[in-house]
Amino acid sequence: MAVTAPRRPRRRPGRRLLAHDRGLGVRLVAGADEAGRGSLAGPLVAAAVCLDLDRLRGSRCAPLGLLDDSKRHTEARREELFEAVVSCASQVAVCVVPASEIDRRGLHRSNLHALGTALCALDPEPDVCLTDGFPVPGCPRLHRAVVGGDGRSAAIAAASIVAKVTRDRFMRRIAPRYPGFGFEQHVGYITPEHTRAVRALGPTPLHRRSFEAIAYAQLDLGL
């Protein structure tokens, strides 16, 4: 008679990330992260999430045990985590930067501005603010940069989920306005299908004209 091996317990990376934030020795920890930095079309979205570590209890917060870098989750899991984060966080702030502003200000400056804006929108001020990867020069809110933060800090991972889901929802909602571009599938990132659509139909107002992208090869963008 065959013996079935016992199932391994479900991996819950969020416990490790929450332990990191609890190790900071404070109650209110905020994290900031962005989505859409490398996309060809659509906005850049930055989010800041403040977690009250003394109040993350109950079944509604149980999904936070699965928190991790948003890129490691399926769309369905990100949606589940989004609802849990919004329900359990003490504060959530979002800053959306359209393509036209990215072209005017530049990608990196737009990214820093969005992260700083999202952090400063948290009121009252958290005990500790964390950003993913690099500091935000000129941000009036004191913060610490955490390299690989969306895989180390629960607050940053929560912000990465909010930013990613917010941006993807927008791109899928607006997709019917631009038939043939497939925004509902690639949400503005560069894919062979997206490149072919841009070359056949030309860029939309959602496209970032300042990118030196192969999709724009031999196109007159009027710059």
KAFEN-V98118 format. One record per pair of residues at least 24 apart in sequence whose ideal C-beta (glycine too) atoms are under 10 Angstrom apart, sorted by the first residue. I is the first residue (numbers start at 1). J is the second residue. Records with the same first field share a line. If there is no record, write none. Layout:
BEGIN
I: J / J
END
This chain:
BEGIN
10: 65 / 66
11: 65 / 66 / 68
12: 62 / 63 / 64 / 65 / 66 / 67 / 68
13: 65 / 66 / 67 / 68 / 69 / 72 / 151 / 154 / 157
14: 56 / 61 / 62 / 63 / 64 / 65 / 66 / 67 / 68 / 81 / 84 / 154 / 157 / 158
15: 64 / 65 / 66 / 67 / 154
16: 65 / 67 / 68 / 151 / 152 / 154
17: 64 / 65 / 66 / 67 / 68 / 69 / 149 / 150 / 151 / 152 / 153 / 154 / 155 / 156 / 157 / 158
18: 51 / 53 / 56 / 64 / 65 / 67 / 153 / 154 / 155 / 157
19: 154
20: 130 / 146 / 149 / 151 / 152 / 153 / 154 / 155 / 156 / 157
21: 51 / 53 / 56 / 128 / 130 / 152 / 153 / 154 / 155 / 156 / 157 / 158
22: 51 / 53 / 54 / 56 / 154
24: 53 / 127 / 128 / 130 / 144 / 153 / 155
25: 127 / 128
26: 53 / 126 / 127 / 128
27: 51 / 52 / 53 / 54 / 55 / 90 / 126 / 127 / 128
28: 52 / 53 / 54 / 55 / 90 / 91 / 122 / 124 / 125 / 126 / 127 / 128 / 129 / 155
29: 53 / 90 / 126 / 127 / 128 / 129 / 130 / 153 / 154 / 155 / 156 / 158
30: 89 / 90 / 91 / 92 / 93 / 118 / 119 / 122 / 125 / 126 / 127 / 128 / 129 / 130 / 131 / 141 / 143 / 153 / 155 / 156 / 158 / 159
31: 89 / 119 / 126 / 128 / 129 / 130 / 131 / 132 / 143 / 146 / 149 / 150 / 152 / 153 / 154 / 155 / 156 / 157 / 158 / 159 / 160 / 162
32: 93 / 95 / 114 / 115 / 116 / 117 / 118 / 119 / 122 / 129 / 130 / 131 / 132 / 136 / 139 / 141 / 143 / 149 / 155 / 156 / 159 / 160 / 163
33: 69 / 70 / 115 / 118 / 130 / 131 / 132 / 133 / 149 / 150 / 153 / 155 / 156 / 157 / 158 / 159 / 160 / 161 / 162 / 163 / 164
34: 95 / 97 / 110 / 111 / 112 / 114 / 115 / 118 / 131 / 132 / 133 / 159 / 160 / 163 / 164 / 167
35: 70 / 71 / 159 / 160 / 161 / 162 / 163 / 164 / 165 / 166 / 167 / 168 / 187
36: 96 / 97 / 99 / 102 / 111 / 114 / 163 / 164 / 166 / 167 / 168 / 170 / 171 / 187 / 188 / 189 / 208
37: 102 / 107 / 108 / 110 / 111 / 114 / 163
38: 107 / 188 / 189 / 190 / 211
39: 99 / 102 / 167 / 171 / 186 / 187 / 188 / 189 / 190 / 194 / 206 / 207 / 208 / 211
40: 99 / 186 / 188 / 189 / 190 / 191 / 194 / 195 / 198 / 203 / 206 / 207 / 208 / 211 / 213 / 214 / 215 / 216
41: 99 / 171 / 178 / 181 / 183 / 186 / 187 / 188 / 189 / 190 / 194 / 197 / 198 / 203 / 204 / 205 / 206 / 207 / 208 / 211 / 213 / 215
42: 96 / 98 / 99 / 102 / 167 / 168 / 170 / 171 / 174 / 183 / 186 / 187 / 188 / 189 / 204 / 206 / 207 / 208
43: 95 / 96 / 97 / 98 / 99 / 100 / 101 / 102 / 110 / 114 / 166 / 167 / 170 / 171 / 188 / 206 / 208
44: 95 / 96 / 97 / 98 / 99 / 101 / 102 / 107 / 110 / 111 / 113 / 114 / 115 / 163 / 167 / 208
45: 94 / 95 / 96 / 97 / 114 / 118 / 162 / 163 / 164 / 165 / 166 / 167 / 168 / 169 / 170
46: 93 / 94 / 95 / 96 / 97 / 110 / 111 / 112 / 113 / 114 / 115 / 116 / 117 / 118 / 119 / 131 / 136 / 159 / 162 / 163 / 166 / 167
47: 85 / 92 / 93 / 94 / 95 / 96 / 114 / 115 / 118 / 119 / 156 / 158 / 159 / 160 / 161 / 162 / 163 / 164 / 165 / 166 / 167
48: 89 / 91 / 92 / 93 / 94 / 95 / 114 / 115 / 116 / 117 / 118 / 119 / 120 / 121 / 122 / 126 / 129 / 130 / 131 / 141 / 143 / 155 / 156 / 158 / 159 / 162 / 163
49: 85 / 86 / 88 / 89 / 90 / 91 / 92 / 93 / 94 / 118 / 122 / 126 / 154 / 155 / 156 / 157 / 158 / 159 / 160 / 161 / 162 / 163
50: 89 / 90 / 91 / 92 / 93 / 119 / 122 / 123 / 124 / 125 / 126 / 127 / 128 / 129 / 155 / 158 / 159
51: 85 / 88 / 89 / 90 / 91 / 126 / 153 / 154 / 155 / 158 / 159
52: 88 / 89 / 90 / 91 / 126 / 127
53: 90 / 127 / 154 / 155
54: 90
55: 88 / 89 / 90
56: 84 / 88 / 89 / 90 / 154
57: 88
58: 87 / 88
60: 84 / 87 / 88
61: 85 / 87 / 88 / 89
62: 88
63: 87 / 88
64: 88 / 89 / 154 / 157 / 158 / 161
65: 154
66: 157
67: 150 / 151 / 153 / 154 / 155 / 156 / 157 / 158 / 160 / 161
68: 150 / 151 / 152 / 154 / 157 / 160 / 161
69: 132 / 148 / 149 / 150 / 151 / 152 / 156 / 157 / 160 / 161 / 164
70: 150 / 157 / 158 / 159 / 160 / 161 / 162 / 163 / 164 / 165 / 168
71: 150 / 151 / 160 / 164
72: 150 / 151 / 157 / 160
73: 157 / 160 / 161 / 164 / 165
75: 164 / 165 / 168 / 172 / 187
77: 161
78: 160 / 161 / 162 / 164 / 165 / 168
79: 161 / 165 / 168 / 169
80: 161 / 165
81: 157 / 158 / 160 / 161 / 162 / 164 / 165
82: 158 / 161 / 162 / 163 / 164 / 165 / 166 / 168 / 169
83: 161 / 165
84: 158 / 161
85: 154 / 155 / 157 / 158 / 159 / 160 / 161 / 162 / 165
86: 158 / 161 / 162 / 165
88: 158
89: 155 / 158 / 159 / 162
90: 122 / 124 / 126
91: 121 / 122 / 123 / 124 / 126
92: 118 / 121 / 122 / 158 / 159 / 162 / 166
93: 117 / 118 / 119 / 120 / 121 / 122 / 123 / 159 / 162
94: 118 / 121 / 159 / 162 / 163 / 166 / 167
95: 119 / 120 / 121 / 163
96: 163 / 166 / 167 / 170
98: 205 / 206 / 208
99: 188 / 203 / 204 / 205 / 206 / 207 / 208 / 209 / 210 / 211
100: 205 / 206 / 208 / 209 / 210
101: 208
102: 208 / 209 / 210 / 211
103: 207 / 208 / 209 / 210 / 211 / 223
104: 210
105: 210
106: 210
107: 208 / 210 / 211
108: 134
109: 137
110: 208
111: 136
112: 136 / 137 / 138 / 139
113: 138 / 139
114: 163
115: 139 / 143 / 159 / 163
116: 140 / 141 / 143
118: 159 / 162 / 163
119: 143 / 159
126: 155
128: 153 / 155
129: 155
130: 154 / 155 / 156 / 159
131: 156 / 159
132: 156 / 157 / 159 / 160 / 163
170: 206
171: 206
174: 204 / 206
175: 206
177: 204 / 205 / 206
178: 204 / 205 / 206 / 207
180: 204
181: 206 / 207
190: 214 / 215
191: 215
END
